[in-house]
Amino acid sequence: MKKLAAILCLGALSTGAFAQGLVTFANGPTTQISTTPTGGTAAAFSASPVGSYYFGLLTAATAAGPFTFTGIYGTNTAGAGRLGPASYTPAVAGWAPGATMFYEVAGWSASEGAVFNPSWLGGTGFGALGFFGVSAVGSGAAGGGSPVPAPSFPLFGGSGLAGFNMNAVGVPEPTSMALAGLGAAALLIFRRRK
């Protein structure tokens, strides 16, 4: 009898570990996502071409993190400042239905690549000049479950995240690098003359 009880408990625990809750990975008109070009002001990212920005969902057990990428991606849609598509409701591994988790959404330009790079969170690993940003921390309980599934949890809006801004990152233009090099050379020359 004890063996049977132990097997049932282990089965329940292992099933819970692989449980996948449902979220709605899209934003609405009141949660616009924007970009800030170097020296410019924030504006909703361009509506075209679709797929020129990627977004990734990160989760953690506490608000302080560490946050890990869930493997869930989104992209920009035809509406300026929007990600989705609006009907995109993925099942998130490790976020059990009904369980409350903390989450962030990271966004980046397609010029940085289609795959999320964890080093970006530390401010490194950027390639081509583009945009990167991370939302504020949100929390909520995932939908799904049984016998009566709960509705999917909206990551944006309501009790979820407000919009967020992506800043210019990556390799500076060659002319900027050349000017920086000339400035450094001039400093060395003037220093030697003194």
C-alpha positions, -999 to 999 in steps of 0.1 A, spaced: 0 0 0 28 24 9 45 17 -25 13 25 -43 9 57 -24 45 67 -32 40 59 -69 9 80 -70 26 110 -53 56 108 -76 32 106 -106 13 137 -94 46 156 -88 60 147 -122 28 157 -139 28 190 -121 64 197 -132 54 193 -169 21 213 -165 17 241 -190 -5 271 -183 -20 293 -210 -12 330 -216 -22 355 -242 10 369 -257 -2 401 -274 -7 438 -264 -35 461 -270 -41 498 -279 -33 510 -244 -1 491 -241 20 503 -270 56 492 -274 80 518 -288 116 523 -299 139 552 -291 165 559 -318 198 574 -307 192 610 -298 155 607 -306 122 604 -288 101 572 -283 77 563 -310 57 531 -317 77 507 -338 69 506 -374 40 484 -385 59 471 -415 75 449 -424 58 423 -401 85 402 -384 110 430 -381 109 427 -343 109 397 -320 96 393 -284 104 366 -259 86 357 -226 108 352 -195 96 339 -162 108 336 -126 95 323 -93 102 357 -76 100 393 -87 138 396 -82 145 367 -106 165 353 -121 144 354 -152 148 326 -178 135 324 -213 105 302 -218 110 294 -255 78 315 -263 83 340 -291 61 367 -306 66 392 -334 53 426 -345 20 426 -363 5 449 -389 -5 475 -363 22 500 -352 34 493 -317 17 459 -315 30 423 -310 12 391 -312 -8 379 -332 -38 388 -310 -50 352 -311 -16 338 -300 -23 318 -268 8 296 -261 11 270 -234 41 279 -212 62 250 -199 69 253 -162 40 277 -155 13 254 -142 -24 264 -147 -35 284 -118 0 290 -105 12 326 -101 45 335 -117 65 366 -123 74 375 -159 91 400 -183 89 404 -220 121 412 -239 119 428 -274 146 432 -300 152 440 -337 153 412 -362 188 426 -371 200 410 -338 188 376 -349 157 355 -345 169 336 -314 169 351 -279 204 357 -264 205 356 -226 236 378 -226 215 407 -238 200 409 -203 234 419 -191 239 445 -218 263 425 -239 262 402 -270 246 427 -294 256 424 -330 241 447 -357 228 481 -348 192 476 -336 169 479 -306 165 460 -274 144 464 -243 128 446 -214 94 453 -199 87 459 -162 80 428 -141 44 415 -141 27 387 -123 -3 366 -127 -18 331 -127 -18 311 -160 -50 298 -174 -58 263 -185 -62 233 -162 -90 209 -157 -118 199 -153 -130 234 -163 -101 253 -179 -95 289 -167 -92 315 -194 -57 323 -206 -38 350 -187 -33 383 -207 4 394 -203 -5 429 -212 -34 451 -200 -56 448 -170 -34 435 -141 -6 427 -166 22 448 -181 20 483 -195 39 489 -228 77 492 -228 105 509 -248 133 494 -267 165 515 -269 191 516 -297 219 490 -291 246 472 -311 276 480 -331 281 518 -338 283 530 -374 318 528 -389 320 566 -391 314 569 -353 342 544 -347 365 563 -370 358 596 -352 364 579 -319 397 566 -331 408 600 -344 399 616 -311 420 591 -292 449 596 -316 447 634 -311 447 630 -273 478 609 -275 496 634 -298 488 664 -276 498 645 -244 532 637 -259 539 673 -268 534 685 -232 
